Amino acid sequence: MEKVRIGVLGAYRGSSMINYCKRASNAELVAICDKTPEALEAQRARAEEEGHTNIAYYDNFEDFIKHDMDAVVLANYATEHAPFAIKAMKAGKHVYSECLPVQNMKEAVELIETVEETGKIYAFGENYCYMAAPYEMKKLYEQGKLGEFEYGECEYIHNCIPIWPCLTYGERDHWRNNVHSCFYCTHSIGPIIHITGLKPVSVTGFETTMNERMLSNGSKTATFGIQMITLENGGIIKAINGNLYKDSVWYSIYGSKGRMESARKDAQAQYHERIYVNCDEFQGAYGEENIETYEPVQDLAGETQGFGHGGSDFYTMYNFAEKIKGNPKADIVDVYEALDMFLPGLFAYFSILDGGVPKEIPNLRDKAVRDLWRNNTACTDPKVAGDMLLPTCKTGTPDIPDSVYAHVEELWHAEAEKEDGNYRAKAFKQGSKEYTGGGE
Ligand SMILES: NC(=O)c1ccc[n+]([C@@H]2O[C@H](COP(=O)([O-])OP(=O)(O)OC[C@H]3O[C@@H](n4cnc5c(N)ncnc54)[C@H](O)[C@@H]3O)[C@@H](O)[C@H]2O)c1
């Protein structure tokens, strides 16, 4: 196969993957699907302007999935990926899923079993694994530079509140308003799982309270969640994700030979593009320290120009297409690893709701374990949780007045008027570098 024929569901965040396919030597864009007419039309206009004429446009998934293509990218709402991934694989397509892979255990079991039954490639688009510093950590870890993993810290703090109206349009039930504090946990945990290849076995969760900043924008979620995760070798990760006021993307890992970490944002030292390596064969503080710091140059660095999230948006798509083409070196996050990144968040929230009791993370690689969970729909989404609906916060789902959502909607319209009729369409027209889905 010369080029993998790809269709993209979701034309806002999906514009990053659309742009990849337009430029790539290993993929081509054959279809785009979005139920929002402005999003679809803006993509059509842009593609025509650029001379891409062989793209089909769909306003619904059912017709889109019948299109003659090898693979689909799911860049629809974060809580709705699993049902589409399952349908797509059953329709014979390989799947690339944006974050998150699933929202409850029932979906997790179904997703794994669909991958196993269909034999299709499933790649989880956890792009933060491919940022320069954490990716260098992976390489060095695999070379044995750190020794055995002992402890790690990771942060994904993104204050989205200034752009909340443009992300949620004042919709009370928008997924961003309705998730729990530990849901969006893979940008923090993901890279450490990908670096070490270790499986999480148990977790204790913590969350803070809700704050006025978020409540007044309609969010029903506590400001941040923390997961204290024990890995299969006894190592521990402290992970935090949330909407604290100042953004941070940061990874630090300790092993039997030392420590590696990325630059803190406030150090103003190229952020997650810079690594610090303090490893040796001596006895910790009693040996000579040899601290190196540099900005790793990634393979294919020349091709990542214009891609968001430090160029990492390029690598997830590149590796997905290479995997389908049969390249043995293609580095994707497969379905099992995706769940190793996701389950610590879900079980941390179970722990929070249970007063901080540690929770064992089920090993879904084991078919017998799946049977214990295949009917468990517990999550915060009323559309799928049934009688297992969870509150969005440990103190209960807050009752936010309609006037708050009406106000957020007004802010969204005001923004849309300012920006050429549609703020988000304008944002993604500028290209994937500028529109990264609000990501840090
Ligand atoms: N990896 C990253 O760095 C990163 C950054 C931003 C967003 N994301 C992820 O990208 C995804 C999309 O982001 P978002 O939620 O902000 O939304 P978005 O603004 O990108 O909108 C989602 C689009 O999907 C379309 N859509 C949803 N359901 C559909 C359906 N059933 N049929 C047709 N079209 C449908 C909507 O009309 C909308 O245009 C989420 O999963 C989010 O987690 C990831």
PDBQT file of the ligand as one rigid body, heavy atoms in Angstrom, charges set to zero:
ROOT
HETATM    1  N1  LIG A 501      -4.611  15.341  21.898  1.00  0.00    +0.000 N 
HETATM    2  C1  LIG A 501      -4.765  16.633  22.074  1.00  0.00    +0.000 C 
HETATM    3  O1  LIG A 501      -3.819  17.351  22.326  1.00  0.00    +0.000 OA
HETATM    4  C2  LIG A 501      -6.138  17.220  21.948  1.00  0.00    +0.000 A 
HETATM    5  C3  LIG A 501      -6.357  18.601  21.901  1.00  0.00    +0.000 A 
HETATM    6  C4  LIG A 501      -7.666  19.063  21.752  1.00  0.00    +0.000 A 
HETATM    7  C5  LIG A 501      -8.712  18.168  21.640  1.00  0.00    +0.000 A 
HETATM    8  N2  LIG A 501      -8.455  16.839  21.700  1.00  0.00    +0.000 N 
HETATM    9  C6  LIG A 501      -9.528  15.857  21.554  1.00  0.00    +0.000 C 
HETATM   10  O2  LIG A 501     -10.137  16.040  20.291  1.00  0.00    +0.000 OA
HETATM   11  C7  LIG A 501     -11.498  15.677  20.364  1.00  0.00    +0.000 C 
HETATM   12  C8  LIG A 501     -12.354  16.801  19.861  1.00  0.00    +0.000 C 
HETATM   13  O3  LIG A 501     -12.170  17.967  20.630  1.00  0.00    +0.000 OA
HETATM   14  P1  LIG A 501     -13.414  18.799  21.194  1.00  0.00    +0.000 P 
HETATM   15  O4  LIG A 501     -14.289  17.927  21.984  1.00  0.00    +0.000 OA
HETATM   16  O5  LIG A 501     -12.844  20.048  21.762  1.00  0.00    +0.000 OA
HETATM   17  O6  LIG A 501     -14.308  19.080  20.037  1.00  0.00    +0.000 OA
HETATM   18  P2  LIG A 501     -14.199  19.891  18.712  1.00  0.00    +0.000 P 
HETATM   19  O7  LIG A 501     -14.381  21.308  18.945  1.00  0.00    +0.000 OA
HETATM   20  O8  LIG A 501     -12.996  19.427  17.958  1.00  0.00    +0.000 OA
HETATM   21  O9  LIG A 501     -15.525  19.352  18.052  1.00  0.00    +0.000 OA
HETATM   22  C9  LIG A 501     -15.809  18.024  17.765  1.00  0.00    +0.000 C 
HETATM   23  C10 LIG A 501     -16.389  17.981  16.377  1.00  0.00    +0.000 C 
HETATM   24  O10 LIG A 501     -16.907  16.687  16.155  1.00  0.00    +0.000 OA
HETATM   25  C11 LIG A 501     -18.172  16.799  15.528  1.00  0.00    +0.000 C 
HETATM   26  N3  LIG A 501     -18.967  15.639  15.906  1.00  0.00    +0.000 N 
HETATM   27  C12 LIG A 501     -19.186  15.184  17.157  1.00  0.00    +0.000 A 
HETATM   28  N4  LIG A 501     -19.963  14.089  17.125  1.00  0.00    +0.000 NA
HETATM   29  C13 LIG A 501     -20.244  13.861  15.833  1.00  0.00    +0.000 A 
HETATM   30  C14 LIG A 501     -21.010  12.875  15.158  1.00  0.00    +0.000 A 
HETATM   31  N5  LIG A 501     -21.635  11.913  15.834  1.00  0.00    +0.000 N 
HETATM   32  N6  LIG A 501     -21.111  12.940  13.811  1.00  0.00    +0.000 NA
HETATM   33  C15 LIG A 501     -20.491  13.934  13.129  1.00  0.00    +0.000 A 
HETATM   34  N7  LIG A 501     -19.752  14.895  13.704  1.00  0.00    +0.000 NA
HETATM   35  C16 LIG A 501     -19.616  14.851  15.037  1.00  0.00    +0.000 A 
HETATM   36  C17 LIG A 501     -18.766  18.092  16.072  1.00  0.00    +0.000 C 
HETATM   37  O11 LIG A 501     -19.725  18.650  15.192  1.00  0.00    +0.000 OA
HETATM   38  C18 LIG A 501     -17.531  18.982  16.179  1.00  0.00    +0.000 C 
HETATM   39  O12 LIG A 501     -17.310  19.715  15.001  1.00  0.00    +0.000 OA
HETATM   40  C19 LIG A 501     -11.756  15.317  21.818  1.00  0.00    +0.000 C 
HETATM   41  O13 LIG A 501     -11.663  13.946  21.938  1.00  0.00    +0.000 OA
HETATM   42  C20 LIG A 501     -10.624  15.969  22.562  1.00  0.00    +0.000 C 
HETATM   43  O14 LIG A 501     -10.286  15.249  23.710  1.00  0.00    +0.000 OA
HETATM   44  C21 LIG A 501      -7.206  16.366  21.855  1.00  0.00    +0.000 A 
ENDROOT
TORSDOF 0
